[in-house]
Amino acid sequence: DTDRDMVHKSQKRRYFSCLIDKDCPMDGAGRRQPRLRVELPGFPILGDGKGDNQNHAIPFTRGMFIQAIDANQGAYFEQMLLLPCVLGEFRSSPQAGQASSRKIVGFPEHITSDIGTIGDFAAGAESAFGTILQRSYAALGGRMHYGHPDMMNKVFMIQQGGVSKATKTVNLSEDIFAGLDFTLRGNGRTIQHSEYFHVSKGRDLGFGTVLLFFSKLSAGTGEQMLTRQMARLSEHMGLPEALTLYYAHGGFYLTQFLLSKGIPVLVFVWLFVILDDAEYNFDAFGMSTLAMNASVSSTIARLLISQFGWIMILFLVAGMAPLLLETVLQAGLPAAISRGLKQLLTLSPLHFIFQAKIISWYVSNEILYGGASYVSTGRGLPTERR
């Protein structure tokens, strides 16, 4: 009511960020009365909701440090006993050569949804990303903020606009922009990754939801690569940090695109050369030593048979290396061998072929045409046959 609130008559509606819990009393319209509220300058919803909600919740938090937790996460009592050590990470230590305290500290997740074949694939990929890969990114200076369960200094996050960016489409991957903006402010700012504290996490269990999740990540990365944050970081970072930034973010998705598009081109060239200079006995496909005057088709065939031979096995092992190495560190070599063989026997390469095609399609379309939108995956149990 503009007359009652004594505001300008042309402002027909006012907006507030409200803090509501289960103990708030109900009003006459059946809605809960907010415990606290902060008036906003206008319509507050800029993006898809998650980033907006996180930034609107900051004024209602207490203390200096905040941690964002998703609905599909949980905590362990034993881990909560380590919280004093976690908060101690934010203190400066002149003896260790730290001129200033840390502002963002990242932690891994304990994936509990390794149920079924697809669930095991998703859990393995997430486990490797949240542990050994992020350790490597932090050591090389390319780790950013990937959302939960990182802890952040609230004062510094407010200075750069909040813990997330919330503009629709361009900030579809809202969490990472907190790390990008934080690193852009320079002055030796880095993001630490520590692994003595973790929370539980449930990932996707169905084939469709896994691919939907990666379609959202791929579209968000396509928009992310077009932002000014990425352009400025690429210009001002040193070579090791820039290469880490590339590999850990846009480079991975571009590699999937090149892999997806390159194999059909390679097969086409193979068939074109073989048909152009056909041989009756196909000796070129054997492993015998090529003569100096070998035909073009013989040379191409020998090259391709080597690429699709032991090099393909090396490629599969390299793709599984992060998960295998982390399993060796956590559970020993027999457990790592067992998990690797299990994934191969359950045809994990076929699953990741579908995943690579999804990533290729969405990241290329996003760069060319734009229009990324939030995809609700659900993450429920796949108990229905569709």
C-alpha positions as a printed NumPy array, in Angstrom:
array([[  0.   ,   0.   ,   0.   ],
       [  1.849,   3.107,  -1.232],
       [ -0.318,   5.512,   0.813],
       [  0.272,   3.674,   4.063],
       [  4.005,   3.182,   3.479],
       [  4.539,   6.829,   2.471],
       [  6.375,   6.029,  -0.793],
       [  6.06 ,   7.5  ,  -4.26 ],
       [  2.684,   6.781,  -5.841],
       [  4.221,   5.554,  -9.089],
       [  5.905,   2.741,  -7.168],
       [  3.052,   0.276,  -7.008],
       [  4.909,  -2.546,  -5.327],
       [  7.787,  -2.904,  -2.881],
       [ 10.157,  -5.839,  -2.592],
       [ 11.879,  -7.287,   0.469],
       [ 14.307, -10.06 ,   1.267],
       [ 12.595, -11.909,   4.121],
       [ 13.825, -14.361,   6.728],
       [ 11.141, -16.976,   7.424],
       [ 11.303, -20.145,   9.52 ],
       [  8.808, -22.665,  10.845],
       [  8.208, -20.68 ,  14.036],
       [  6.968, -17.546,  12.247],
       [  3.259, -16.882,  12.893],
       [  0.711, -17.043,  10.093],
       [ -1.102, -13.965,   8.834],
       [ -4.725, -13.721,   7.721],
       [ -3.869, -14.79 ,   4.157],
       [ -2.278, -18.029,   5.317],
       [  1.314, -16.875,   4.779],
       [  4.028, -16.723,   7.425],
       [  5.036, -13.321,   8.729],
       [  8.768, -12.742,   8.204],
       [ 11.031, -12.601,  11.223],
       [ 13.34 , -10.063,   9.548],
       [ 13.215,  -8.266,   6.228],
       [ 15.425,  -5.975,   4.147],
       [ 13.904,  -3.69 ,   1.514],
       [ 15.269,  -4.015,  -2.009],
       [ 15.588,  -1.308,  -4.655],
       [ 13.412,  -3.157,  -7.157],
       [ 12.43 ,  -6.521,  -8.572],
       [ 15.136,  -8.831,  -7.189],
       [ 15.035, -11.935,  -9.385],
       [ 17.798, -11.521, -11.96 ],
       [ 18.608, -15.14 , -12.725],
       [ 17.221, -18.612, -12.14 ],
       [ 16.777, -18.323,  -8.383],
       [ 19.721, -20.106,  -6.78 ],
       [ 22.252, -17.286,  -7.046],
       [ 19.607, -14.728,  -6.038],
       [ 18.634, -16.718,  -2.959],
       [ 22.244, -17.124,  -1.854],
       [ 23.029, -13.422,  -2.135],
       [ 19.754, -12.382,  -0.47 ],
       [ 20.52 , -14.666,   2.476],
       [ 23.862, -12.981,   3.239],
       [ 22.385, -10.07 ,   5.283],
       [ 20.669, -12.556,   7.601],
       [ 23.824, -14.551,   8.382],
       [ 25.87 , -14.088,  11.542],
       [ 29.614, -14.176,  11.924],
       [ 32.443, -13.641,   9.461],
       [ 32.354, -16.89 ,   7.482],
       [ 29.677, -18.567,   5.406],
       [ 29.271, -21.958,   3.785],
       [ 26.684, -22.769,   1.123],
       [ 25.152, -26.243,   1.36 ],
       [ 22.866, -27.829,  -1.22 ],
       [ 19.72 , -29.801,  -0.484],
       [ 21.393, -33.023,  -1.657],
       [ 24.175, -32.731,   0.926],
       [ 24.562, -33.854,   4.512],
       [ 27.   , -33.523,   7.384],
       [ 28.718, -35.917,   9.773],
       [ 29.001, -35.282,  13.498],
       [ 32.651, -36.364,  13.459],
       [ 33.41 , -33.823,  10.756],
       [ 31.746, -31.022,  12.688],
       [ 34.281, -31.578,  15.473],
       [ 36.904, -30.341,  13.   ],
       [ 35.2  , -26.973,  12.479],
       [ 37.655, -25.118,  14.802],
       [ 40.484, -26.317,  12.562],
       [ 38.552, -25.229,   9.47 ],
       [ 37.986, -21.735,  10.879],
       [ 41.666, -21.586,  11.799],
       [ 42.48 , -21.806,   8.077],
       [ 41.305, -18.215,   7.733],
       [ 43.945, -16.883,  10.127],
       [ 47.106, -15.336,   8.708],
       [ 50.396, -17.01 ,   9.555],
       [ 53.488, -14.771,   9.207],
       [ 55.728, -17.695,  10.154],
       [ 54.517, -19.586,   7.057],
       [ 55.069, -16.57 ,   4.82 ],
       [ 51.383, -15.657,   4.545],
       [ 51.01 , -11.892,   4.375],
       [ 47.22 , -12.013,   4.593],
       [ 44.586, -14.477,   5.686],
       [ 42.765, -16.773,   3.299],
       [ 39.374, -15.717,   1.992],
       [ 38.089, -18.907,   0.286],
       [ 38.921, -22.418,   1.489],
       [ 37.647, -25.41 ,  -0.481],
       [ 36.865, -28.909,   0.759],
       [ 35.998, -32.241,  -0.907],
       [ 32.733, -34.154,  -0.823],
       [ 32.026, -37.737,   0.158],
       [ 29.862, -39.095,  -2.653],
       [ 27.3  , -41.5  ,  -1.199],
       [ 25.263, -42.233,  -4.355],
       [ 27.523, -44.903,  -5.909],
       [ 24.48 , -47.146,  -6.383],
       [ 24.08 , -49.02 ,  -9.647],
       [ 26.191, -48.728, -12.772],
       [ 25.326, -45.143, -13.772],
       [ 25.492, -43.968, -10.175],
       [ 28.972, -45.454,  -9.857],
       [ 30.125, -43.66 , -13.013],
       [ 28.811, -40.302, -11.775],
       [ 30.187, -40.85 ,  -8.269],
       [ 33.615, -41.781,  -9.618],
       [ 33.828, -38.689, -11.806],
       [ 32.717, -36.426,  -8.968],
       [ 35.086, -38.05 ,  -6.479],
       [ 38.075, -37.507,  -8.766],
       [ 37.095, -33.894,  -9.469],
       [ 36.531, -33.039,  -5.809],
       [ 39.802, -34.503,  -4.54 ],
       [ 42.911, -35.071,  -6.65 ],
       [ 41.972, -32.694,  -9.467],
       [ 41.092, -29.763,  -7.22 ],
       [ 44.26 , -30.42 ,  -5.188],
       [ 46.232, -30.094,  -8.393],
       [ 44.352, -26.966,  -9.49 ],
       [ 45.01 , -25.305,  -6.121],
       [ 48.726, -26.14 ,  -6.26 ],
       [ 48.982, -24.687,  -9.785],
       [ 46.951, -21.565,  -8.958],
       [ 43.924, -22.369, -11.121],
       [ 41.327, -23.521,  -8.599],
       [ 38.146, -21.467,  -8.474],
       [ 35.011, -21.629,  -6.345],
       [ 32.717, -24.492,  -7.373],
       [ 29.941, -23.927,  -4.851],
       [ 29.432, -26.259,  -1.924],
       [ 31.072, -27.031,   0.439],
       [ 33.609, -24.159,   0.213],
       [ 33.818, -21.687,   3.106],
       [ 34.26 , -17.982,   2.407],
       [ 35.013, -14.748,   4.209],
       [ 31.654, -12.981,   4.094],
       [ 33.068,  -9.434,   4.141],
       [ 35.193, -10.041,   1.05 ],
       [ 32.348, -11.755,  -0.783],
       [ 30.055,  -8.766,  -0.147],
       [ 32.698,  -6.439,  -1.603],
       [ 32.597,  -8.283,  -4.921],
       [ 28.826,  -8.58 ,  -5.162],
       [ 28.053, -11.777,  -3.253],
       [ 28.88 , -15.47 ,  -3.309],
       [ 27.321, -15.947,  -6.772],
       [ 26.535, -14.064,  -9.947],
       [ 22.858, -14.2  , -10.774],
       [ 22.353, -12.709, -14.247],
       [ 20.203, -15.008, -16.367],
       [ 21.919, -16.987, -19.149],
       [ 25.446, -15.566, -18.814],
       [ 25.759, -16.695, -15.176],
       [ 24.116, -20.085, -15.562],
       [ 27.148, -21.566, -13.728],
       [ 26.706, -19.068, -10.931],
       [ 29.16 , -20.381,  -8.338],
       [ 32.384, -20.163, -10.297],
       [ 32.12 , -16.395, -10.796],
       [ 32.823, -15.849,  -7.093],
       [ 36.234, -17.485,  -7.642],
       [ 36.845, -15.654, -10.928],
       [ 36.081, -12.224,  -9.436],
       [ 38.082, -13.032,  -6.324],
       [ 41.171, -14.008,  -8.342],
       [ 40.789, -10.987, -10.636],
       [ 41.272,  -8.659,  -7.678],
       [ 44.914,  -9.764,  -7.609],
       [ 47.26 ,  -8.977,  -4.71 ],
       [ 48.375, -12.604,  -4.588],
       [ 44.901, -13.961,  -3.875],
       [ 44.639, -17.721,  -4.172],
       [ 42.024, -20.273,  -3.167],
       [ 43.137, -23.069,  -0.858],
       [ 41.958, -26.676,  -0.975],
       [ 42.08 , -28.758,   2.24 ],
       [ 40.92 , -32.365,   2.566],
       [ 40.607, -33.155,   6.255],
       [ 37.014, -31.866,   6.31 ],
       [ 34.202, -32.989,   4.03 ],
       [ 30.431, -33.279,   3.741],
       [ 28.339, -35.98 ,   2.094],
       [ 26.845, -35.545,  -1.363],
       [ 24.276, -37.405,  -3.43 ],
       [ 24.705, -37.354,  -7.205],
       [ 22.537, -38.44 , -10.12 ],
       [ 21.571, -42.095, -10.45 ],
       [ 19.841, -42.246, -13.845],
       [ 21.252, -42.088, -17.35 ],
       [ 18.948, -39.24 , -18.376],
       [ 19.578, -37.094, -15.308],
       [ 23.358, -37.482, -15.626],
       [ 23.251, -36.272, -19.224],
       [ 20.859, -33.44 , -18.32 ],
       [ 23.247, -32.326, -15.609],
       [ 26.14 , -32.225, -18.064],
       [ 24.017, -30.345, -20.582],
       [ 23.549, -27.622, -17.949],
       [ 27.284, -27.595, -17.127],
       [ 28.24 , -27.464, -20.806],
       [ 25.863, -24.623, -21.645],
       [ 27.034, -22.713, -18.568],
       [ 30.678, -23.218, -19.548],
       [ 29.958, -21.997, -23.075],
       [ 28.585, -18.756, -21.637],
       [ 31.418, -18.605, -19.11 ],
       [ 34.05 , -18.634, -21.851],
       [ 32.466, -15.511, -23.377],
       [ 32.581, -13.418, -20.186],
       [ 34.948, -10.577, -19.413],
       [ 36.196, -12.41 , -16.3  ],
       [ 37.624, -15.226, -18.413],
       [ 39.106, -12.798, -20.94 ],
       [ 40.857, -10.734, -18.272],
       [ 42.169, -13.739, -16.368],
       [ 43.547, -15.231, -19.58 ],
       [ 45.377, -11.979, -20.322],
       [ 46.938, -11.409, -16.9  ],
       [ 47.622, -14.892, -15.511],
       [ 51.039, -16.488, -15.769],
       [ 51.508, -19.448, -18.091],
       [ 51.121, -22.24 , -15.459],
       [ 48.009, -20.62 , -13.962],
       [ 46.521, -19.875, -17.392],
       [ 47.032, -23.451, -18.599],
       [ 45.47 , -24.762, -15.396],
       [ 42.52 , -22.393, -15.816],
       [ 42.075, -23.602, -19.391],
       [ 42.311, -27.309, -18.62 ],
       [ 40.114, -27.154, -15.517],
       [ 37.299, -25.168, -17.132],
       [ 36.685, -24.375, -20.785],
       [ 39.515, -26.524, -22.13 ],
       [ 37.963, -29.764, -20.906],
       [ 34.704, -29.019, -22.717],
       [ 36.469, -27.869, -25.896],
       [ 38.504, -31.082, -25.861],
       [ 35.284, -33.101, -25.734],
       [ 34.006, -31.08 , -28.704],
       [ 37.187, -31.675, -30.733],
       [ 37.148, -35.37 , -29.844],
       [ 33.516, -35.693, -30.859],
       [ 34.034, -33.928, -34.185],
       [ 37.525, -35.221, -34.937],
       [ 36.832, -38.961, -34.969],
       [ 34.261, -38.819, -37.837],
       [ 36.687, -36.692, -39.856],
       [ 39.486, -39.174, -39.167],
       [ 37.358, -42.145, -40.245],
       [ 36.263, -40.292, -43.394],
       [ 39.888, -39.577, -44.357],
       [ 40.768, -43.194, -43.634],
       [ 38.034, -44.549, -45.903],
       [ 38.72 , -41.933, -48.582],
       [ 42.407, -42.855, -48.826],
       [ 41.783, -46.601, -48.719],
       [ 39.12 , -46.439, -51.437],
       [ 41.27 , -44.18 , -53.561],
       [ 44.149, -46.663, -53.598],
       [ 42.437, -49.962, -52.801],
       [ 44.42 , -53.139, -52.253],
       [ 43.184, -56.637, -52.792],
       [ 44.823, -58.417, -49.878],
       [ 44.72 , -55.675, -47.171],
       [ 48.314, -56.373, -46.172],
       [ 48.559, -52.744, -45.11 ],
       [ 46.578, -53.612, -41.98 ],
       [ 49.165, -56.096, -40.835],
       [ 51.956, -55.289, -38.406],
       [ 54.76 , -56.159, -40.835],
       [ 57.447, -53.582, -41.569],
       [ 56.472, -51.179, -44.339],
       [ 58.658, -50.995, -47.383],
       [ 60.178, -47.742, -48.474],
       [ 57.972, -47.674, -51.568],
       [ 54.758, -48.468, -49.702],
       [ 51.561, -46.996, -51.104],
       [ 49.738, -44.081, -49.511],
       [ 46.946, -46.349, -48.326],
       [ 49.487, -48.642, -46.652],
       [ 51.043, -45.765, -44.771],
       [ 47.687, -44.33 , -43.647],
       [ 46.392, -47.75 , -42.643],
       [ 49.524, -48.472, -40.599],
       [ 49.21 , -45.11 , -38.87 ],
       [ 45.559, -45.613, -38.024],
       [ 45.935, -49.207, -36.851],
       [ 48.557, -48.016, -34.384],
       [ 46.327, -45.173, -33.175],
       [ 43.373, -47.476, -32.646],
       [ 45.572, -50.111, -31.021],
       [ 47.712, -49.602, -27.946],
       [ 47.313, -45.814, -28.069],
       [ 43.553, -46.248, -27.553],
       [ 44.266, -48.368, -24.466],
       [ 46.627, -45.655, -23.231],
       [ 43.864, -43.095, -23.794],
       [ 41.396, -45.108, -21.686],
       [ 43.925, -45.547, -18.878],
       [ 44.753, -41.819, -18.915],
       [ 41.068, -40.942, -18.644],
       [ 40.679, -43.198, -15.611],
       [ 43.996, -42.184, -14.02 ],
       [ 42.67 , -39.481, -11.618],
       [ 40.063, -41.82 , -10.117],
       [ 42.505, -44.744,  -9.913],
       [ 45.231, -42.656,  -8.279],
       [ 42.823, -41.214,  -5.717],
       [ 41.491, -44.695,  -4.939],
       [ 45.088, -45.899,  -4.433],
       [ 45.686, -43.072,  -1.962],
       [ 42.472, -43.718,  -0.038],
       [ 41.983, -47.495,  -0.183],
       [ 45.12 , -49.044,  -1.671],
       [ 46.157, -50.594,  -4.976],
       [ 43.85 , -53.681,  -4.894],
       [ 40.766, -51.495,  -4.434],
       [ 41.872, -49.227,  -7.305],
       [ 42.398, -52.183,  -9.66 ],
       [ 39.051, -53.667,  -8.648],
       [ 37.2  , -50.399,  -9.251],
       [ 38.916, -49.818, -12.599],
       [ 38.081, -53.323, -13.844],
       [ 34.507, -52.96 , -12.608],
       [ 34.023, -49.756, -14.581],
       [ 35.522, -51.281, -17.722],
       [ 33.407, -54.437, -17.439],
       [ 30.251, -52.342, -16.976],
       [ 31.104, -50.465, -20.189],
       [ 31.896, -47.076, -18.684],
       [ 33.616, -45.954, -21.95 ],
       [ 30.252, -46.201, -23.738],
       [ 28.617, -44.02 , -21.097],
       [ 31.319, -41.389, -21.401],
       [ 30.965, -41.425, -25.196],
       [ 27.348, -40.321, -24.752],
       [ 28.511, -37.758, -22.205],
       [ 31.141, -36.394, -24.602],
       [ 28.546, -36.017, -27.373],
       [ 26.188, -34.152, -25.028],
       [ 29.013, -31.836, -23.916],
       [ 30.079, -31.241, -27.538],
       [ 26.566, -30.379, -28.681],
       [ 25.693, -27.979, -25.864],
       [ 29.011, -26.142, -25.556],
       [ 29.266, -25.556, -29.32 ],
       [ 25.637, -24.425, -29.604],
       [ 26.09 , -22.074, -26.679],
       [ 29.148, -20.396, -28.184],
       [ 27.505, -20.086, -31.598],
       [ 23.907, -19.21 , -30.704],
       [ 23.609, -18.62 , -26.926],
       [ 20.37 , -19.02 , -25.004],
       [ 21.489, -21.146, -22.043],
       [ 18.772, -21.888, -19.515],
       [ 18.571, -23.67 , -16.181],
       [ 17.867, -27.421, -16.394],
       [ 16.167, -29.043, -13.426],
       [ 17.546, -32.579, -13.196],
       [ 15.599, -33.689, -10.112],
       [ 18.134, -36.264,  -8.849],
       [ 15.444, -38.68 ,  -7.749],
       [ 15.668, -42.457,  -7.711],
       [ 15.15 , -43.827, -11.253],
       [ 12.379, -46.234, -10.269],
       [ 10.099, -45.62 , -13.274],
       [ 10.569, -47.175, -16.685],
       [ 10.238, -44.441, -19.335]])
